[in-house]
Amino acid sequence: MKDFKNVWIFAQAQRGKLSPTAYELLTAGRKLADDLGEKLCAVLLGHDVEKFAKDLFEHGADTVYVCDNPALENYIDDVYAKVLADMVAEYKPNKFLLPATNLGRSLSAKAAVFIGTGLTADATEVVINKEDGQLHATRPTFGGNLMATITCAHTRPEMCSLRPMSYEKAARTEGRMGDVIKFAFDPAKHTSLAKFLQFIKSEGDGLDLSEAEVIVAGGRGVGKAEGFNLLKKLADRLGGAVAASRAPVDNGWIDYRYQIGLTGRTVKPKLYIACGISGQIQHMAGMSGSDVIVAVNKDPEAPIMKVANYAVEGDLYDVIPAMLEVLK
Ligand SMILES: Cc1cc2nc3c(=O)[nH]c(=O)nc-3n(C[C@H](O)[C@H](O)[C@H](O)COP(=O)(O)OP(=O)(O)OC[C@H]3O[C@@H](n4cnc5c(N)ncnc54)[C@H](O)[C@@H]3O)c2cc1C
C-alpha cells in the first residue's frame, strides 16, 4: 500500500463547462495533501477538456491528468470508469475524491468496483488520521440522526464521493502553474455495453439551486401545489429560486429536484426563507449552512424557529404578501 501516493480529485467537466464541485474538491483535497505531505492532482476526462487544466492549477492542483478524446464527449458510466481504473492502476493515487453529483455518484461506485477498492459515498467531511495517514470520511446515517466516520483499511486508493457544497470553493492564484500528464484513450479496452443516443436537458426554471444566492422554500404548511406560485413571486422579486422540504415533494406538489435535505440537495445561499417548514433534522442537513435563515411559521415552537436568524410567527399566506408589499 505504500506505493500509493498523492491525493486525486475528479474535476467533472461536461458540455463545455467545468463543474463548480471541482473547486470544492480542490479545497478538501489541498488540506489532505498538505497533511500527508503529498501532491494534489486533478483528473479531467472528456473531449476538449484540457483547456480546464490552467483553471485547476490556479485553484490549487499541482498536476492534472487528462484523458481527452471524442469518445469521452458524452458521459457513459463504464467507459469513464474503465479509463479511471486504468489511470489508477498506472499512477497509484493514495486518496481519490469525486463529487457526489449524479454523475459522480454513478461514476465513483462503478470505478471503485473496477479498481477493487472501498468507497465512502456521499460524505460531508474528510480528514487525514494523524496516526496512520488513513482517510476518515464522515457522512450522515440513520436518517441523519448519526454521523458515521468510515475508513477503508486494506485497499488503496481510499475513495470517497463528497457532497456538493460541503466545502468552500478554493481561492484562485492567478498564474499558478503545474504539470499536465496525458493519458491515452484505448478504444479496444475502454468499451461500453451502452450507447449514447442523445442528451435531453430536463425542463426547469433554468436556475441552478446549488448556485442560488436566495432560496424561498416551502413545506407542508404551503398546503397545495398552487401555493408555490406565491413563493415563486417572492423568489422572483429577490432574484432567487424556489425549493421545498420533502413533504410537498411526497405530496406531488413540486418535483423532487427542488427538495432540500438529507435525501435532496445541499444548499448554501446567502438567504434561505423557510415557509411552513418545521425544521426536522433531515431538512436542516441540507440548508443549515445558509448565511441567514428566515423562518415563517404559525407555530412559534417549531424547531426551525430556534435556528432561524429571523423567526416570523404567522400564516405564510399573510406574511409573504406583506413581504411582497414591502419589497415593492
Ligand atoms: C431517511 C429520511 C430522509 C429524509 N430526507 C428529507 C429531506 O431530504 N428533506 C426534507 O425536507 N425532509 C426529509 N425527510 C422528512 C423529514 O423527516 C420531515 O418529515 C420533513 O422535513 C417535514 O417537512 P415539513 O417541515 O414541510 O412538514 P411538517 O413537519 O409537517 O411541518 C409543517 C410546518 O408548517 C407549519 N405551517 C402549517 N401551515 C402553515 C401556514 N399556513 N403558514 C405558516 N406555517 C404553517 C406548521 O406549523 C409546521 O411547523 C426525511 C426523512 C427520513 C426518515
The ligand as an SDF file (V2000), in Angstrom:
LIG
                    3D

 53 58  0  0  0  0  0  0  0  0999 V2000
  -34.4190    8.8910    5.8470 C   0  0  0  0  0  0  0  0  0  0  0  0
  -35.1830   10.1760    5.7640 C   0  0  0  0  0  0  0  0  0  0  0  0
  -34.7490   11.1390    4.8600 C   0  0  0  0  0  0  0  0  0  0  0  0
  -35.4220   12.3580    4.7810 C   0  0  0  0  0  0  0  0  0  0  0  0
  -34.9620   13.3080    3.8960 N   0  0  0  0  0  0  0  0  0  0  0  0
  -35.5440   14.5200    3.8880 C   0  0  0  0  0  0  0  0  0  0  0  0
  -35.0350   15.5670    3.0530 C   0  0  0  0  0  0  0  0  0  0  0  0
  -34.0960   15.3900    2.2700 O   0  0  0  0  0  0  0  0  0  0  0  0
  -35.6410   16.7660    3.1230 N   0  0  0  0  0  0  0  0  0  0  0  0
  -36.7000   17.0260    3.9520 C   0  0  0  0  0  0  0  0  0  0  0  0
  -37.1800   18.1710    3.9590 O   0  0  0  0  0  0  0  0  0  0  0  0
  -37.2040   16.0540    4.7240 N   0  0  0  0  0  0  0  0  0  0  0  0
  -36.6680   14.8150    4.7050 C   0  0  0  0  0  0  0  0  0  0  0  0
  -37.2040   13.8370    5.4840 N   0  0  0  0  0  0  0  0  0  0  0  0
  -38.5110   14.0790    6.1400 C   0  0  0  0  0  0  0  0  0  0  0  0
  -38.4120   14.8770    7.4130 C   0  0  0  0  0  0  0  0  0  0  0  0
  -38.1960   13.9920    8.4990 O   0  0  0  0  0  0  0  0  0  0  0  0
  -39.7060   15.6500    7.6650 C   0  0  0  0  0  0  0  0  0  0  0  0
  -40.7990   14.7510    7.6450 O   0  0  0  0  0  0  0  0  0  0  0  0
  -39.9850   16.7530    6.6470 C   0  0  0  0  0  0  0  0  0  0  0  0
  -38.8320   17.5750    6.5110 O   0  0  0  0  0  0  0  0  0  0  0  0
  -41.1610   17.5770    7.1130 C   0  0  0  0  0  0  0  0  0  0  0  0
  -41.4600   18.5430    6.1560 O   0  0  0  0  0  0  0  0  0  0  0  0
  -42.1570   19.8850    6.5960 P   0  0  0  0  0  0  0  0  0  0  0  0
  -41.3120   20.6180    7.5780 O   0  0  0  0  0  0  0  0  0  0  0  0
  -42.5220   20.6010    5.3410 O   0  0  0  0  0  0  0  0  0  0  0  0
  -43.5300   19.3620    7.2350 O   0  0  0  0  0  0  0  0  0  0  0  0
  -44.0170   19.3520    8.7420 P   0  0  0  0  0  0  0  0  0  0  0  0
  -43.0190   18.7720    9.6480 O   0  0  0  0  0  0  0  0  0  0  0  0
  -45.3710   18.7670    8.7270 O   0  0  0  0  0  0  0  0  0  0  0  0
  -44.1300   20.9070    9.1080 O   0  0  0  0  0  0  0  0  0  0  0  0
  -45.0400   21.7910    8.5350 C   0  0  0  0  0  0  0  0  0  0  0  0
  -44.8870   23.1290    9.2590 C   0  0  0  0  0  0  0  0  0  0  0  0
  -45.6780   24.1020    8.6180 O   0  0  0  0  0  0  0  0  0  0  0  0
  -46.2590   24.9250    9.6120 C   0  0  0  0  0  0  0  0  0  0  0  0
  -47.4490   25.5160    8.9830 N   0  0  0  0  0  0  0  0  0  0  0  0
  -48.6160   24.8810    8.6450 C   0  0  0  0  0  0  0  0  0  0  0  0
  -49.4250   25.7410    7.9840 N   0  0  0  0  0  0  0  0  0  0  0  0
  -48.7780   26.9330    7.9200 C   0  0  0  0  0  0  0  0  0  0  0  0
  -49.1000   28.1930    7.3660 C   0  0  0  0  0  0  0  0  0  0  0  0
  -50.2460   28.4140    6.6910 N   0  0  0  0  0  0  0  0  0  0  0  0
  -48.1990   29.2100    7.4950 N   0  0  0  0  0  0  0  0  0  0  0  0
  -47.0300   29.0110    8.1740 C   0  0  0  0  0  0  0  0  0  0  0  0
  -46.6780   27.8300    8.7190 N   0  0  0  0  0  0  0  0  0  0  0  0
  -47.5330   26.8050    8.5830 C   0  0  0  0  0  0  0  0  0  0  0  0
  -46.5180   24.0200   10.7830 C   0  0  0  0  0  0  0  0  0  0  0  0
  -46.5770   24.7760   11.9970 O   0  0  0  0  0  0  0  0  0  0  0  0
  -45.3000   23.0890   10.7400 C   0  0  0  0  0  0  0  0  0  0  0  0
  -44.2340   23.6070   11.5290 O   0  0  0  0  0  0  0  0  0  0  0  0
  -36.5540   12.6100    5.5820 C   0  0  0  0  0  0  0  0  0  0  0  0
  -36.9610   11.6330    6.4800 C   0  0  0  0  0  0  0  0  0  0  0  0
  -36.2980   10.4340    6.5780 C   0  0  0  0  0  0  0  0  0  0  0  0
  -36.7570    9.4130    7.5610 C   0  0  0  0  0  0  0  0  0  0  0  0
  1  2  1  0
  2  3  1  0
  2 52  2  0
  3  4  2  0
  4  5  1  0
  4 50  1  0
  5  6  2  0
  6  7  1  0
  6 13  1  0
  7  8  2  0
  7  9  1  0
  9 10  1  0
 10 11  2  0
 10 12  1  0
 12 13  2  0
 13 14  1  0
 14 15  1  0
 14 50  1  0
 15 16  1  0
 16 17  1  0
 16 18  1  0
 18 19  1  0
 18 20  1  0
 20 21  1  0
 20 22  1  0
 22 23  1  0
 23 24  1  0
 24 25  2  0
 24 26  1  0
 24 27  1  0
 27 28  1  0
 28 29  2  0
 28 30  1  0
 28 31  1  0
 31 32  1  0
 32 33  1  0
 33 34  1  0
 33 48  1  0
 34 35  1  0
 35 36  1  0
 35 46  1  0
 36 37  1  0
 36 45  1  0
 37 38  2  0
 38 39  1  0
 39 40  1  0
 39 45  2  0
 40 41  1  0
 40 42  2  0
 42 43  1  0
 43 44  2  0
 44 45  1  0
 46 47  1  0
 46 48  1  0
 48 49  1  0
 50 51  2  0
 51 52  1  0
 52 53  1  0
M  END
$$$$
